[in-house]
């Protein structure tokens, strides 16, 4: 497995990410216009994980936490703007054939984002995780979780999410 940062100029990347976005329920996924905007924003981290054959098997999007507060602050008023050294996990997808009980690709995606974010000067991460996924993050970041709570996001179909913040 290998991870690579991608941007709007990478050949075929739009189709790859749109394919990954189709994994999400409609209220959680991004359409083409949003994906283009995310790929074009130099402050974002768009990371694709490929298997040993070079096939994309996972995708993670990290955005500045301050941007997440702007888009989700009305749903989660406890989210706060900080000093700008926090990355928000906005999207994370793993193709169905690569999901396993050990969550190998999921963990590799999260670790890859943390590595890139740390290299760019970020010190913390935040995320609204689908219920159940928080247990994987809690295990990965045991002792480094700073905030933990459950919240319903109206902009995401009023589904329940586990909010986590942690140190990279």
C-alpha positions in Angstrom: 0.0 0.0 0.0 1.1 3.5 -0.7 -0.4 6.9 0.0 0.0 10.0 -2.2 -1.2 13.6 -2.0 -3.3 14.5 -5.1 -4.6 17.7 -6.6 -6.8 18.9 -9.4 -4.0 18.6 -12.0 -3.5 14.8 -11.4 -4.8 12.9 -14.4 -8.0 11.0 -13.7 -8.2 12.1 -10.1 -11.6 13.7 -10.3 -13.2 10.4 -11.5 -11.3 8.4 -8.9 -12.5 10.6 -6.0 -16.1 10.9 -7.4 -16.1 7.1 -7.4 -15.0 7.1 -3.8 -17.7 9.7 -2.9 -20.3 7.4 -4.3 -19.6 5.1 -1.3 -21.3 7.7 1.0 -25.0 8.1 1.4 -26.2 11.1 -0.6 -26.4 13.5 2.3 -22.8 12.8 3.3 -21.1 12.6 -0.1 -19.8 15.5 -2.3 -20.8 16.2 -5.9 -18.4 17.1 -8.7 -18.4 20.8 -8.0 -17.4 20.2 -4.3 -14.7 17.7 -5.2 -13.2 20.1 -7.8 -13.2 22.9 -5.1 -11.6 20.5 -2.6 -8.9 19.4 -5.0 -8.2 23.0 -6.0 -7.7 24.3 -2.5 -4.0 24.2 -1.7 -4.7 24.2 2.1 -6.5 20.9 1.8 -4.9 17.5 2.0 -6.4 15.1 -0.6 -4.8 11.7 -0.1 -5.4 8.5 -2.1 -4.2 5.1 -1.0 -3.4 2.6 -3.6 -2.9 -1.1 -3.4 0.3 -2.9 -4.6 -1.2 -2.9 -8.1 -1.7 0.9 -8.1 -5.4 0.7 -7.8 -7.1 3.3 -5.6 -8.6 1.7 -2.5 -9.1 4.6 -0.2 -9.4 8.4 0.1 -9.1 10.9 2.9 -9.7 14.7 2.8 -8.3 16.9 5.5 -9.2 20.5 5.6 -8.3 23.3 8.1 -10.4 23.0 11.2 -11.3 26.7 10.8 -13.0 25.9 7.5 -14.9 23.0 9.1 -16.2 25.4 11.8 -17.5 27.7 9.1 -19.4 24.9 7.4 -20.5 22.9 10.4 -20.5 25.4 13.3 -24.3 25.9 13.0 -24.8 22.1 13.5 -22.1 21.8 16.2 -21.9 25.0 18.1 -19.3 23.5 20.5 -16.8 23.4 17.7 -14.4 26.3 18.2 -12.0 28.1 16.0 -8.5 27.7 17.4 -5.1 28.9 16.4 -5.2 27.3 13.0 -3.0 24.3 13.9 -5.7 21.7 13.7 -6.7 19.6 10.7 -10.3 18.3 10.2 -11.0 14.9 8.7 -13.7 15.9 6.3 -14.1 12.7 4.2 -12.7 9.2 4.5 -13.7 6.3 2.2 -12.4 2.8 1.8 -13.7 0.6 -1.1 -15.8 -2.3 0.1 -13.4 -5.0 -1.0 -10.7 -3.5 1.2 -12.7 -3.3 4.4 -11.6 -5.8 7.0 -11.9 -6.4 10.7 -8.4 -4.9 11.4 -9.3 -1.7 9.5 -5.9 -1.7 7.8 -6.7 0.8 5.0 -8.7 3.1 7.4 -5.8 3.3 9.8 -3.3 3.8 6.9 -5.4 6.7 5.6 -5.6 8.4 9.0 -1.9 7.9 9.7 -1.0 9.3 6.2 -3.1 12.4 6.8 -1.6 12.8 10.3 1.9 12.5 8.8 1.3 15.1 6.1 -0.5 17.5 8.5 2.3 17.3 11.0 4.8 18.0 8.2 2.8 21.1 7.4 2.8 22.4 11.0 -0.5 21.1 12.3 -0.5 19.8 15.9 -4.0 18.5 16.3 -6.8 16.8 14.4 -10.6 16.8 14.7 -13.4 14.8 13.1 -17.1 13.9 13.2 -17.0 10.1 12.8 -19.8 7.8 11.8 -20.9 6.0 14.8 -18.7 2.9 15.3 -15.6 4.4 13.7 -14.7 6.3 16.8 -13.6 3.1 18.5 -10.8 2.7 15.8 -9.7 6.3 16.3 -9.9 5.9 20.1 -7.6 2.9 19.9 -5.1 4.6 17.5 -4.9 7.8 19.6 -5.2 6.3 23.1 -4.0 8.9 25.6 -4.0 11.7 22.9 -7.8 12.3 22.6 -8.5 15.8 23.8 -12.3 16.1 23.2 -15.0 13.5 22.8 -18.7 13.8 22.5 -21.8 12.7 20.5 -23.6 15.1 18.2 -26.3 15.1 15.5 -25.5 17.1 12.4 -28.6 18.5 10.6 -26.6 19.1 7.5 -25.8 15.4 7.4 -29.4 14.1 7.6 -29.5 14.6 11.4 -27.4 11.4 11.8 -25.5 10.9 15.0 -21.7 11.3 14.9 -18.9 10.9 17.4 -16.8 14.0 17.5 -13.2 13.6 18.4 -10.2 15.9 18.7 -6.7 14.7 19.4 -3.0 15.4 19.2 -1.2 14.3 16.1 
